[in-house]
């Protein structure tokens, strides 16, 4: 007898963790420990790093979806998501590269010059189109 597909159910499944901060502090950090310094970096104030928020959010969303798949869902999460993101996130040139576990340093933000009108061509809009 086939099992019911959770995605076909009209009732939306709730995530195991209520938010990103909960997932990071009670799952991610305790589970994926690395010796910090040198090759691996972490900032206790991870929420000050936009790239880290984006990458951790992507990991959390994928984790929540793939944990429900059963069978090889989590194995695929490791292979396709964590194994790619972890070296970037914690790496020596990742979002925490200037920080230590005990000290947050605001990363240098690159300057951006305005794009000259017409530079990108007539088909490239510099702003989002108005909603119809």
C-alpha positions as CSV (number, residue, x, y, z in Angstrom):
1,X,0.0,0.0,0.0
2,X,1.5,3.4,-1.0
3,X,2.1,5.9,1.7
4,X,0.4,9.3,1.6
5,X,2.6,12.0,0.0
6,X,2.9,14.9,2.7
7,X,3.0,17.5,-0.1
8,X,-0.5,16.4,-1.3
9,X,-2.1,16.9,2.1
10,X,-4.1,20.1,2.4
11,X,-2.7,20.6,5.9
12,X,0.7,22.4,5.8
13,X,3.4,20.6,7.9
14,X,5.0,22.7,10.5
15,X,8.8,23.0,10.7
16,X,10.5,21.3,13.6
17,X,12.3,24.5,14.5
18,X,10.2,27.7,14.8
19,X,12.9,29.9,13.3
20,X,16.4,30.2,12.0
21,X,17.9,31.3,15.4
22,X,16.4,28.2,17.0
23,X,17.8,25.9,14.3
24,X,21.3,27.5,14.5
25,X,21.6,27.5,18.3
26,X,20.0,24.1,19.1
27,X,20.8,22.1,16.0
28,X,23.5,23.5,13.7
29,X,26.1,24.7,16.2
30,X,25.9,21.7,18.6
31,X,25.8,19.1,15.8
32,X,28.4,20.4,13.3
33,X,31.3,21.1,15.6
34,X,34.7,22.0,14.2
35,X,38.0,23.0,15.9
36,X,37.9,26.7,15.4
37,X,40.8,28.9,14.2
38,X,42.9,28.5,11.1
39,X,40.8,26.5,8.7
40,X,37.4,27.0,10.4
41,X,35.9,30.3,11.6
42,X,32.8,31.1,13.5
43,X,31.3,34.3,14.9
44,X,29.1,34.1,18.0
45,X,27.3,37.1,16.5
46,X,26.6,35.2,13.3
47,X,23.4,37.2,12.8
48,X,25.5,40.3,11.9
49,X,26.7,38.6,8.7
50,X,24.2,38.8,5.9
51,X,25.9,36.0,3.9
52,X,25.8,33.8,6.9
53,X,22.1,34.4,7.4
54,X,21.4,33.6,3.8
55,X,23.5,30.4,3.8
56,X,22.1,29.2,7.1
57,X,18.6,30.0,6.1
58,X,19.1,27.9,2.9
59,X,20.5,25.1,5.0
60,X,17.6,25.2,7.5
61,X,14.9,25.3,4.8
62,X,16.4,22.4,3.0
63,X,16.9,20.5,6.2
64,X,13.3,21.0,7.2
65,X,12.1,19.8,3.8
66,X,14.5,16.8,3.5
67,X,14.0,15.5,7.0
68,X,10.5,14.6,6.0
69,X,11.5,12.6,2.9
70,X,12.7,9.6,4.8
71,X,14.9,7.0,3.2
72,X,17.8,9.0,1.7
73,X,16.5,12.5,2.3
74,X,19.0,13.4,5.0
75,X,21.9,11.8,3.2
76,X,21.0,13.9,0.2
77,X,20.9,17.0,2.4
78,X,24.4,16.3,3.6
79,X,25.7,15.7,0.1
80,X,23.9,18.4,-1.7
81,X,23.6,21.1,0.9
82,X,25.8,20.9,4.1
83,X,28.9,19.4,2.4
84,X,28.9,22.3,0.0
85,X,27.9,25.1,2.4
86,X,29.9,24.2,5.5
87,X,33.4,24.8,4.0
88,X,32.2,28.1,2.5
89,X,30.4,29.3,5.7
90,X,33.2,28.3,8.1
91,X,36.1,28.7,5.7
92,X,39.1,31.0,6.1
93,X,37.6,33.4,3.4
94,X,34.0,32.9,4.3
95,X,31.7,35.4,6.0
96,X,33.4,35.0,9.4
97,X,37.0,35.4,8.1
98,X,37.7,38.5,10.2
99,X,36.0,37.2,13.4
100,X,36.9,34.8,16.1
101,X,34.5,32.9,18.2
102,X,34.9,35.6,20.9
103,X,35.2,38.8,18.7
104,X,32.9,40.1,16.0
105,X,34.5,42.4,13.4
106,X,32.3,44.1,10.8
107,X,33.5,42.9,7.4
108,X,34.6,45.5,4.9
109,X,31.9,46.3,2.4
110,X,33.0,46.8,-1.2
111,X,32.1,50.2,-2.8
112,X,29.6,50.2,-5.5
113,X,29.5,52.9,-8.3
114,X,26.2,53.7,-9.9
115,X,25.6,52.1,-13.3
116,X,25.5,54.7,-16.0
117,X,22.2,55.1,-17.9
118,X,22.1,52.8,-20.9
119,X,25.3,50.9,-20.0
120,X,23.5,47.6,-19.7
121,X,21.6,48.1,-22.9
122,X,17.9,48.7,-23.7
123,X,16.7,45.3,-22.5
124,X,18.3,45.5,-19.1
125,X,16.2,47.4,-16.5
126,X,17.9,48.9,-13.5
127,X,14.8,48.8,-11.4
128,X,12.1,46.3,-10.9
129,X,9.1,46.6,-13.2
130,X,5.9,48.0,-11.7
131,X,3.3,45.4,-10.7
132,X,0.5,45.0,-13.2
